[in-house]
Amino acid sequence: MTTKAPSSVQTAPEQSVEKMAYESVKNIPTVDPHDQDRLGFNVWRWLALKNDPLEIAVKSAGARFLIPEEEAVEKIRQNLKQLGVTL
């Protein structure tokens, strides 16, 4: 049995919604890196749809934070503003 090399990964453009969502959560302290992945996905979904408040998107990620959840939401909000996202 042989093992193939993994597929190459194409990074998102700097100003894409995906890049901004994941950048906004990269410094949020979580228990596991996968918590940040889920959080980034939920922030991306929130940016794309904006159906619910940001707090609900963060809560639905199920991320395990090392800081209070309210503080994480505020940091994400600040990071998004710094990236040029209007809230």
VONU-742784 format. One line per field, with one value per residue (C-alpha): residue number from 1; residue in three letters; x, y, z. Coordinates in Angstrom, 2 decimals. Layout:
BEGIN
seq: c(NUM:...)
type: c(ALA:...)
X: c(X:...)
Y: c(Y:...)
Z: c(Z:...)
END
This chain:
BEGIN
seq: c(1:2:3:4:5:6:7:8:9:10:11:12:13:14:15:16:17:18:19:20:21:22:23:24:25:26:27:28:29:30:31:32:33:34:35:36:37:38:39:40:41:42:43:44:45:46:47:48:49:50:51:52:53:54:55:56:57:58:59:60:61:62:63:64:65:66:67:68:69:70:71:72:73:74:75:76:77:78:79:80:81:82:83:84:85:86:87)
type: c(MET:THR:THR:LYS:ALA:PRO:SER:SER:VAL:GLN:THR:ALA:PRO:GLU:GLN:SER:VAL:GLU:LYS:MET:ALA:TYR:GLU:SER:VAL:LYS:ASN:ILE:PRO:THR:VAL:ASP:PRO:HIS:ASP:GLN:ASP:ARG:LEU:GLY:PHE:ASN:VAL:TRP:ARG:TRP:LEU:ALA:LEU:LYS:ASN:ASP:PRO:LEU:GLU:ILE:ALA:VAL:LYS:SER:ALA:GLY:ALA:ARG:PHE:LEU:ILE:PRO:GLU:GLU:GLU:ALA:VAL:GLU:LYS:ILE:ARG:GLN:ASN:LEU:LYS:GLN:LEU:GLY:VAL:THR:LEU)
X: c(0.00:1.34:0.69:-0.02:1.10:-1.65:-3.46:-2.07:-3.98:-4.92:-5.04:-7.86:-7.18:-6.28:-9.54:-11.87:-14.56:-13.07:-9.64:-11.11:-13.23:-10.34:-7.98:-10.48:-10.35:-6.71:-5.66:-8.64:-7.31:-9.06:-8.48:-7.87:-6.88:-9.99:-12.06:-10.60:-11.42:-15.06:-15.16:-13.69:-16.24:-19.12:-17.82:-17.49:-21.06:-22.20:-20.43:-22.00:-25.57:-25.83:-29.09:-28.32:-26.18:-22.46:-22.97:-25.18:-22.63:-19.91:-22.14:-23.10:-19.42:-19.20:-15.64:-14.01:-12.48:-9.74:-11.31:-14.94:-17.15:-18.23:-14.58:-14.02:-17.00:-15.67:-12.19:-13.66:-15.75:-12.64:-10.58:-13.26:-13.38:-9.59:-9.89:-12.37:-15.59:-18.53:-20.72)
Y: c(0.00:3.45:6.78:9.75:13.24:15.43:17.83:21.33:24.01:27.22:30.13:32.63:36.15:38.69:40.66:37.67:37.15:33.77:35.25:38.04:35.63:33.32:36.26:37.76:34.66:33.59:35.28:34.15:31.72:28.35:24.91:23.27:24.66:22.98:25.28:28.21:26.48:26.05:29.61:30.94:28.98:30.34:33.92:33.40:32.11:35.08:37.51:35.85:35.67:38.13:36.52:36.49:38.59:37.81:36.47:33.66:32.76:32.51:30.46:28.07:27.38:25.42:26.65:26.13:29.47:30.19:33.62:34.62:34.23:37.88:38.95:36.70:38.25:41.75:40.82:39.34:42.47:44.67:42.48:42.66:46.46:46.60:44.45:46.95:45.01:47.26:45.82)
Z: c(0.00:-0.89:0.69:-1.51:-0.63:0.83:-1.44:-1.60:0.25:-1.47:0.97:0.84:-0.46:2.25:1.99:1.79:4.38:5.29:6.01:8.13:10.16:11.02:11.66:14.11:16.35:16.04:19.32:21.39:24.03:23.75:25.23:21.85:18.41:16.98:19.21:17.27:13.98:14.99:16.27:13.02:10.99:13.05:12.74:8.97:8.84:10.92:8.57:5.54:6.90:9.84:10.94:14.66:16.99:17.18:20.71:19.39:16.69:19.34:21.66:18.85:18.09:21.34:21.83:25.22:26.16:28.66:29.21:29.88:26.80:26.97:26.81:23.79:21.99:22.70:21.42:18.24:17.73:18.17:15.83:13.15:13.41:13.04:9.92:8.45:8.99:9.77:12.49)
END
